[in-house]
């Protein structure tokens, strides 16, 4: 899969702390682990300091925070950001990425 290998080396960190778990971060993590393109690492994390905004997904080294990520939104992030290298602007956390 040549297109996805061009964007390999990214790390997706999915908060699994209390408030994110309350809003379904385990399902977001599960879906990302199952569907992320080859060469992209997905891992759970503790609190990312954005409680009440979850589930939070941090994309490194891009340093982009997605907020209120649902399992359905995972497909958009994968297709638009991870495969086509276009961050999903409307899903970026406004505290870190002023809209």
N, C-alpha and C positions, 0 to 999 in steps of 0.2 A: 504494500500500500504506500506508494511513493508520496502522495499528498500528505498523509498524516506523519510520515517520517520527517518531513521538512519542519515539523513543529514539535518534534520529540524533545525530551529534556525538561518538559514542564512538570511541575509538581502541583497537584490539587490537594489542598488541605481542607477537610470538612469538619467543622466544629461538632463535637459530640457532648458538649457540656449541657447542663440542665435545661436552660431555656431553649436551646436549639433542639435538644431531644424532644422536648414537649411539642415542638412544631414539626417533627418528622425527619430530623436530620439522619436517622439511621437508614431510612428508605432512600434518601438522597445519596448517602455514602454507598449503599448497596448498588444503586443504579449506575453511579459513576464507575465503581469498580468493575461492573459487568460490561459497560459500554464505552469506556474511554478508549481512544485510539491507541494502538501499539506505540510504546515508547513514552507514554505519559504515565506518571506515577500518581496514584490516589492513596491518601492515607487519612485516618481519623486524627483529630487533635483534641486537646483540652480547650478551654475558653480562649477565644480570640479577642475578647474585650469589647464585643459589640452586642452584649446581651439585650434581648428584646427585639433584635433585628433578624433573628435567625429563621431558618438555617443559613449559616454563613459558609461560603465556599471561597477560599483564597487561592488565586492562581499565581504561582511563582514560576519564573522570575519576573513575570509581568507586574507583580505587586498590585493586583486588582482584586477587590472584594465584591463578590456578588452577595446580595442579601435576599432574604425571604425566598430562598430557592426551594422549589417543589420538584418532585420527581419528573413532572412534565417539563419544567424549565431546564432540566439537565439535558434533554435532547437539543434544545436551542443552544445552550452553551457549547455542547460538543460540536454541533454542526457549524455554528457561526464563528465561535472563538477558537476552539481547538483545531478544527480542520481548515477553516478559511481565514484564520488569523484576524478576525474582526470582532473585537469585544462587543458584548451586547450592552450598549450604553444605557438603555432603560432599566437594566437589572443591576447596574453598579450601585454600590452603597453611596447615597448622597453625602454622607458625612465625610467620606474620604475622596470622593470623585464628584465634587460639586456639579450639579446638573444645570 
